Amino acid sequence: MSAILQHRPVRLIGITNRSVSGLVPDMGRYESSLERDLMEVLRFDPLVLNFTPQPLTIDYIDGKGRSLSYTPDGLIQFQPSAGELPILYEVKYRCDFRKEWKNLLPKFRAAKTECLNRGWRFHVYTEREIRTPYLDNVKFLWAFKDRNVSDEMKRHVMTTLWDLDEADPDLLLCALCKDRNNRARMIPVIWHLVFSGVIGCDLNSPLSMRSKLWPIEK
């Protein structure tokens, strides 16, 4: 068995039978909407150091003695502080996995062996792991990424939140502003600070104006 790690995809990514392909900024091209959604999650995660689409090709022998090769969908590498092993992965819809499992198992066994040799992990992501409230929250928060928030405004929000210790957006807005129009202007500021990681919240539950918020930075 042999494998060569690449910094660029080892094969050309084109249109598949699902006819969905495109480009996620800072991540690369995808072949399905499920791959796209996983990339959106990965580029949001501050613990992800690097993402490489289709990083290597693994040669293996199948049960019939044939020499074949397999190119996994991607490799995730984490920040040293995360203490996580790199993940070599495949993205599959559950229905496709059920239909193709006899052909997929030899590929996945070869990938697991390769990962053991390299000190990585191998994982298969399906819509069950990817399409969660976390993904919905990520898509929602990206809209507030480029919001221009002054240092003074940030200090005002964070000082208020520290005084409250914990609050939902509705309560925080009431504490920040008496005027309703000003409160409406402050909503994007709060979500920008959540996106930036200075305000904490449970991203595994659907975000709303009743979500619990807590301060992370002053």
Secondary structure, 3 states (H helix, E strand, C coil): CCECCCCCCCCCCCCCCCCCCEEECCCEEECCHHHHHHHHHHHHCCCEEEEEECCCCEEEECCCCCEEEECCCEEEEECHHHCCCCEEEEECCHHHHHHHHHHHHHHHHHHHHHHHHHCCEEEEECHHHHCCHHHHHHHHHHCCCCCCCCHHHHHHHHHHHHHHCCECHHHHHHHHCCCHHHHHHHHHHHHHHHHCCCEECCCCCCCCCCCCEEECCC
